[in-house]
Amino acid sequence: MNRISEAAPAVRLAAVQEKAREAISQHATLPKIEIGIATCGIAAGALETRSAFEQALSEFNIKAYIHPVGCIGHCYAEPLVKIHHPDSGFPPIFYHEVHPGKARMLVKQFLGGGDPCFEHIYGAAQTNDLIPSVSEFARFNREVRVVMENCGRINPEDLFEYIAAGGYKGLVSAMEMPPEEVIRKINESGLRGRGGAGFPAGIKWRMARDAPGTGKIVICNADEGDPGAYMDRTILESNPHQVLEGMAICAHAIGAQKGYIYVRAEYPLAVRIITRAISQAKESGLLGNTILGSALTFDIEVFQGSGAFVCGEETALIQSMEGYRGMPRCRPPYPVEKGFDDRPTVINNVKTLASAPAILMKGPEWYRSVGTEGSPGTAIFSVVGDVVHSGLVEIPMGITLRELIFDICGGIPKKKKFKAVQIGGPSGGCLPERFLDTPIDFDSLKQAGAMMGSGGMVVMDEDACIVDVARFFIDFTQNESCGKCTFCRIGTRHMLDILKRITEGKGKEEDLMLLQRLGEDIRDGSLCGLGKTAPNPVLTSLRYFKEEYDAHILEGRCPGLWCRHLIAYYIDLDKCARGCDVCVGCCPTDAVFTTSTRKKGIDQERCVKCGECMTACPPDYNAVKKVSPAHLAPVIPRPAGSPGEH
């Protein structure tokens, strides 16, 4: 790609758009096979699926265009493929879980024979239509896509496809107005930081522009460390140029010439794609000196973090970039006054920056028409755990938790009951069923005791142990504590020790009061936001699930039958089949033995409660049961001389 000739920004962008149309038109008449090749697709086998399509097309001598795209959000259905066969008379068709065998079949029967293989079409059973439209899918008919609009639709490694989809028009709109006007529009839109804190982006940009000093900096915070969260990674992998465009808009607004994308090195695909996107944008005059022939000069570099959770906090991120250990520092001064290299610095999340182009193109009034008064716009969640349709969802603020979990994501699998949802990752809180009608916005979730966070959401069914969930998250934050604050470093260690005792059946009644006091002290005494919110999973679980703590402490029972020290396995003799030795063969400690009737029993003294016998037992028998020790069936003694006897 060569730099375009001297002209006004809008004219120069139009020249790139014309090149984009010419490049895309080369494949317009061919059947198009779109394959999601973001991390989720690759993990499910999308690369092997693409190879199978290539081989089948060659074998059957069929011409088609294989179009690699990013993640469309239906992560549970990967590898996800969309085929548009213009000569068939059918609209574009989605197919789910397309592994190599199915890929070969689709080439032979659909592209070669005209049969779309209705039984394999994704969504047909849900809508009762042979070929449902995209808008009928549960993932889309309730969504409003602003940041993810092009995710799963364009090739993230092709600048021309982003340009053809309207890319960089927001930047041109921004460049046609004074920086103060750009800031005013962002402020009027009500855009709040999507990294978790929810601070108004327009105010942050205004503070940075007004700050004295030169060499101002824009940093995109892509250090996504919450367990189960992968929104930022997916956006960088699926639509990187929208993030670059948002950063350039911010640079114009605050007067910056340098930008950085801080992304963790554990995201190698995201690092590769965003690096390539920066190179493409520079070659086309969309980054670098005199962008689109204007006075705006702005360059971007990628900085790879080492994966420390605390580096998601903006002052710790700066410390890391400056070559120091990532540890938060006291504020003020704030980064907008004295940030990276002591220069005024705006640090915004991936989703915040990616929202700016649409606001500049469509206006702040349009953005405010989506969402709620206090939380305009959309929120992106990675919904994981015990839910039918896990994946990424972009919803308007104000939708309730019930609508998101049950209407959009399909509810709880295997007809089990909903128990809780953890929102906001390790800094969030566990909310029970009575909060399902809570609107999803910054203020409502905070009032309920949770927080928006960066967008991680873990759904739990009736089998979850809330005490162990609290232990898991406090273990994570304790390991990730930078150690600077005594409250966070030592307080979370004490909380973890107490929670471990409780899950082992060794807890005391006074432990609950101590957990509450420790949590409040850590919240009040820690320096950074991560330390202050670390106790949230424990405090909310104590508030809403105290009966589970009481069951562990007072009854020696885990209601979810999860905590290993508080469960036991036994074999139901009425369901056990004679001669089936599968549980015997899989037991690592020789705890399973054969009775005189050829049925099986479990030696409780040898059993390490690994659960392998339950996993191995054929579903038709379902003979292995998991219970609380107090409810254990009468123990069958191991026959003398049976294997394992001494």
N, C-alpha and C positions, 0 to 999 in steps of 0.2 A: 504494500500500500504506500503510495507516494503522497507527500503533503500536497494539499490542494492549493490552487492559485490564490493570489491576494484578492480578497473580497470581504464584504460585511459578514459577520458571524452567521446570520440566517442564510445568506446565499451560499456561503462555504458549506454549511451543513446540508443544504439542498443538493450540493454537488456530491457529497458522500452518499446521500440517500439515493441518488440516481445510480451510483456505482453499486449500491446494495441491491437495488431492484434488478439490475442487469445480472448480478451474480446469482441471485435467487431464482431468476426466471429460467436459468439453464436446466433446472430440475422440475419445472412446473408441470410438464406433460407426463412424467414418469410416476408410477406407483411409489408412494413414500412410506417407509417403515420407520417409525419413530421409536427409539429405545431409550429408556431412562438409564443414564450411566453416571449418576451421582454415587456417593458412597453406599447408600442403601441398596441401590440397584446392583452395584458391583458385588456387594456382600451376598446378594441373593443369586448371583450367577449371570448378570447381564452381559459381561464380556464374552462368556461362553455362548450365550444366546446370540450375540451379534456375529460371532464366528460361524455359528450354525446357519444363520440367514445367508451370510456371504457364500458359504459352501453350497447351500441348496440353490441359490440363485445361479451360481456357476454351473452346477450339475444339470439343472433343468433349462439352462440357457434362457433365463428370464431377466429382463432388465428392470431394475428398481433402484430407488435412491434410499440408502440407509442413513437415517438422520439421527445422530446422537443428541439427546437433550438432557436436561437436568432432572431434578426430582419434582414431580407434580404434587407430592404430598401423600399419595396412597402407598405408604411404605410397606404395609402389610400385604400388598398385592404384587410386589416386585418378584421377578422382572416384569415390568409393565410395558406393553407394546401397543402402539396405535398404528393402524394401517389405513391409508387412504388410497384406494384403487379407483382412479378417475374414470376408467372405462367400465367399471362394474355396475354403476348406477347406485351404489350404496354410499352413504355418508361415511366419514372417518369412523373406524371401529376400534374400541379398546379391547385388548385381551390381557388377562392377568395370569401371573405365574407362568410366563412363557419360557420354558426351559428348552434346551436344544431339540428334543424330539418334537415338541409342539411347534417350534419355529420351522422345522423342515416340513411338517404337515401343512402349515399355513401357506408356505411358498407353493407347494405342490397343488393343494386343493383350492386355495383362494386366488392367489396370483396366477396360477397356471390353469385352474379349472373353473374359476368363478364361483366356487362354493365358499361362503364366508364362515362356515363351521359355526352355526348359531349356538351350539351347545357350549362353546368355549368363549363366547362373548362376555366380557365383564359387565356386570350390572343388569343383565337381561332378567335374571331371576328376581332382582329387587324391584324392578319397575314393571314387570310383565310385558315389556316390549321386546321384540326380537332384537332391535338395534336401538338402545336408549341413547338419548343425547347426553352430552357431558353435563348439562344443567340439571339433569335428573339424578345424578349421582349424589349420595348423601354428603359427600365431601364438598360439593360445589353449590348445591341448591340453597344452602344457608350461609355461604361464605360471601365476603366482599374482599376481593383481592386488590390490594394496592402495591404492597412490596413484592408479593409473590405472583403478580399478574403474568409475568413471562416465564416463571419457573416451570420447567417441563414442556415448554412450547418452543423455545429457541435453543440453538446450539450455543452453549456458554463460551465456546472458544472461537466464535465467529462474530466479530464486531458488526459486520454488515447485517446480520439477522437482528441484532438489538436496534440498529439504526432503522431498519425497515419496520420495526414494531413501534417506532416513535421515540427511540432513544435519543438522548441529548437535546431534545426540544426544551426540556426544563432548564437546562444550562443556558441555552440561547435566550430564553425568556428572562432569566436572571441577569444575563449580561446586557440586556436592553434596558435595564433599570438601574438606578443608583443602589449602592450597597445598603443604604438605610431603608430603601423600599423593600429589598429582599428580606431584611430582618423583620420589617413590619409585617410582611405577609406570613412569614413563619410564625411570628408571635400571635397574629390574629387567628391562625389556624388552630392554635391550642396544642400543637404537637409537643408531647412530653417524652422525655428520654425513655427509650424502650429497653435500656439495660437493667432496669429494676428500680432505680430511685424515682423516676417519673418527674425529674426536674424539667421545667419548660425550656425547650430548645431555643426559642427566640430570645429569652432572657440571657441564656448562656452566651449566645452569639453576640448580643448587644454588649455584654460585659467585656467580652474579648475585643470587640472593635473599639470600645472606649478606653481600654487599658493602654497606658503609655508604653512605648517601646516598639521596636521594629522586629522583623523576622518572625512574625506570628506563625503558629503551627496548627494544623488540623490533624488529629489522630482518630482513626477508626478503631474502636475497641472491639476486636473479634476474639478476645480471650474468653471463650465460652467454656466454663468449667463445671457447671451444674451436672450432677449425674442424671442421665436421661434426656439432656437438652442438646439439640443439634440444629436449631433454627439458623443461627448465624453461619454455621458451616455450610448448610444447604444453600443459603442465598449466595454465598461466595462461589459455590460450585455450580450453581444453576443460572445465576444472573449477575455476574460480577460488575458489569459496566454500570448498572444502576447505582451501585455503591460508589463507584468512581465519580459518577455524575453528581451524586449528592455531596461528595467531598469537595468537588470543584465549585459547586454552588456555595458551600460554606466558606471556601477560600475567598471567593469574590466578595462575600458579605463581610468578612472580618478583616480582609486585607492580608491574607496569608499567601506565601509563595511555596511553602513546603508542607507535605503531608506524609503520614505514615499509616500503614495498616498493621496493627499489632495482632498477629494471629499465632496460635499455638502450633508448634512444630508437629504435634500429633495429627494435624490435618494436612497431610502431604498433598492430597488432590486439590484441596482448596488453595494451598500455597501455589501450586503449579498453575492453576487456572487464573488466579488473580494476578500472578506475575505476568502471564501471557496477555491478559487483558490490558494491563498497564502498558506493555510494549506496543500493542495494537493501537491504543489510544494515542500514544506519542507519535507513531508513524502517520496517523491520520490528522495530526494537528489538534487533537482534542485534549491533550495534556502537553506540558512542556512550555516553551517560550511562545508568547503571543498566540494564545489559544484562539483558534478560528479567526486569526488576523486581528484580534483585539489587543488591548493593553494588558490583559490578564495573563500572568505567568504562574504556572502551578505544576509542581512535579510531585510524584508519589513514590515512596519506597515501601517494601514489605519488610517488617521486622518480625522474626520468628521467636516467640516466647518459649520458655522451657516447661510450661505446663503447670506452674504453681497457681492454685486456685485464687490465692490472695492477689495475684497480679491483675485480676479483673477489677480491683479497686483502683481508681484512676491515679492516685498518688503513688501506689505501689507499682503500677504499670510504668510510670515515669521513672521511678528509681531503677527498674529493670532495664529500661531503654538506655539509661545513662551509665549502665555497667555495674550498678550496685545490686546488692541483694534486694529482692522485691519486698519491701516493707512499707506500710502506709506511714505518712508523715502528718504532723499536726496542720490543721487549717484554721484560720487563714495564715498565709496567703493561699488563695485558691488557684488551681491551674490556669484559669482564665486571666489571672493577674501575673502569676509566676509559675510556669509549668516546665515543660521540657527545655533543658538548657537555659533555665531561668527566663524563658520567653513566654508571652501570653499564649495559652494553648487551649483550644477547644477539643475535648474528648467526648465523642458520641458513639453510641452503639451502632452496629451494622444496620439494624432495622430503622433506627432514627434517621440516619443519613440517607438510606434508601427511600424514605418517605418524602424527602424534600423535592425530587423532580416532579412528582405528581402534584404536589401543592403548588409549585410554580407554574405548571401547565394549566391546571384546572381551577386554581384559586383557593384561598383559605375558606371561603363560604362553602364550597363543595366539600372540603375536608371536614368542616364542622358539621355538615349534614349527616356524616357517618359517625356512629358512636353516641356518646352521652355528652352532656354539657360540661362536666368536669373532666371527662376523659374522651376527647374527640378521636376519631380515626379507628384504626383496627388494631388487633393484637394477634400475634402469631404464637401458637402453642405447639410444642411437641408432646402429644398425648401418648403415653406409654403405660405399661402395666397390664392390669386385668381389664382390658377393653377390646371389643371385637375388631374395630377398625383403627388400629394405632397408626400414627403418622403425624404429619404437619397440617395444621388448620389455621387459616387466617379468617378471623371473625370480626364483625363490628363490635366495639366495646358496648357493653350493656346486655349482651346475650347471657342467659343464666348458665350456671354450671350444669344443670339438668339438660338443657338444650344441647350443650356441647358434648357431654358424655353419652347421652342416650339417643338424641335425635340425629346428631351429626356423626358420632363415632360408634354408634350401634349398640351401646350399652355393655353389660357385663356378659362374658361368654359362659357357656355351659349352664345357663339359667340360674346362676348363683346370685346372691344378693350383694348389692353395693354396701361397702362398709365405710370407706373414707377416700378422700383425695388430698394428696400432698401438692400444694401449689407454691411455686417459687423456689424449688430446689432445697438445698440445705438451709437456706435462710428463710424458707417459707414455713407454713404451718399445715397441720392435718385437720381437715374439716369433715365432720360427720354428715349423715344423710340429711339432717334438718337444715343444712345450709345449701342444699342443691338448688334452691330457687334464688340464691344470691347472685346479683348481676356481676359479671366479670368486668371490673374497672378498678382503677387504683384505689379509690376511696372505700368502696364497698368491701373489697377483700381485706384491706387494712383494718376496717372496723370489725370484721369477723375474726381477726387474729392471724390472718395469712398475709400474703403480699403477692403482687404481680410477678416480681422477680424478672428474670430474663425470658420466661415463657415455658419453663419446664413444668409438666403436670403428670403426676403418677397416680393412676387409679388403682384402688385396692378392693378386692372382693371380701366376702365373709371369712375366708381362710387366712387373711392377713393378721399378723400380730402387731398391734400398734406399738407395744412396748419395744419390740425388736426393730420396728421401723425407726422409732426415735433413737434407739441405740445405733443403728446404721448411720443415720445422718450426723449424730454427734461424734461418732467415730471418724467420719469423713472430715468434719470441720476441725476436729482435734488434730488429726494428721496434717491438715493443710494450714493450721495456724502458723503464722510467721514467727510467733514467740515474743513479739515486742511487748505485748501487754500481759501483765501478770494475770489479770482476770481471765483473759481468753486462753492463755497458755496453760495455766494450772487449773482454772475453774472448769474448763471443758474436760480435762483429764479426770477430775473428781466426779463430774457428772457421768462420764463414760464408765468409770469403775462401779458406780452405784447401779447404773442400768445393766451392766453385765451381771452383777449379783442378783438383781431382780429376775433376769431371764434365766438364771440358773437355779431359781427357787430359793435363794438365800437372802432375799430382801427382808427389810424390817419396815414397820409402819412409819417410823420416823424418817425413813429415806425419802418419802414423798415430800415432806415439809422441807427437807434439806435440798432436794432437787429444785423445788420452787424458789427457795432463797438463793441458791447458786445461780439459777437462770436469771433472776432479776438483777443480781449483782454484776454478772457478766454483761448483761444488756446495758446497764447504766455505767459500767466502768471501762468498757473497751473503747479504744481510740477510733477504729474505722467501722464502717457500716457492716462489714462482714462479721466482725466480732460481736457487734451489738445485736445482730440478728441470729447468731449461731444457736442460742437456746430456743428459738421459736418452735422447732418440731417437738421439743420436750414440753415446753410451756403449754402449747395448744393441745397436745395429747393428754396432759394432766388435766386440762380444763374440760375437755370434751369426752375423754375415754378413761376417767379415773377408775371405773369399774374393772377395766382390764388390769390395771396396776394392782387393784385389790385382789383380783383372782390369782395373780402371780404370787403375791405376798401372803395373803391370808389362807388361800386354799391350795397353794402349790400347783396351780392349774393354769395352762395357757389356753385361753378360749379359741384361738385360731389353730391350735395343735401345730405350732411352728417351732417353739423353743425346744431344742433337742433334749435338754435336761428335764423337761416337764412333759415328755411324751413317751409312749411305749408302743411297740408293734406286737401284734399277735395274729395267729391264723385261725380263721373261723372254720372249724372242722366240718360244718354242714356244707360249706362251699368248696372246700379243698378237694381236689381230684386225686384219686389213687394213681400212683405211678408217675405223676407229673413232678419232676425234680428240678424245674427251672429255678426255683427260689434257693434250692440247695447249692446249685452250681454258681450262683451269683453272690452268695454271702461271703464277704472277705474275712470273717472271723469264725466261720464254721459254727454259727449260732443256730442255724436251721437244722433240725434233725428229723428223722423219720420215726413215726410211732409204730406200734405193733399192727395197726390197721392200714399201714402204708401211707397214712396221711402225715402232715407235717406239723411241727411245733417249733417254737422259738425259745431258746435258752436265754432268759433275760439277763443273766450274769455275763454272758458273752456278747450280747447284742450291743453294737455301738451306734445304733439308731441312724444308720446311713440312708435307709429307705430303699435300698436296691431291690429288696424282695418285693416291695409293693410295686415298684416300677416294672419288674420282670413278670409278675403274676398276670396271666392272660385275662383280658377284660371279661371274657365269658365266665370266668370263675370269680374274680374280684374277692379273693379269699383273705388277702392280707389287710388288716385293719390297723389304723393309727388312733390311739386313744390316750387320755390322761392316765397316768399310773394308777390313780385311785379307782378308775373304771376298768382296770385290766381284768380280763376273764381269768378264771382259775388256771393257774400255771400247770401245764402238763410236764411232768418230770421227764428228763432225758433218760431213755432206757439205758440200762447198764450195758456197756460194750458197744454203744453206738459211736459213730465217728466223732472224734474229738474227746472221748472219755479218757481219763488218765487213771 
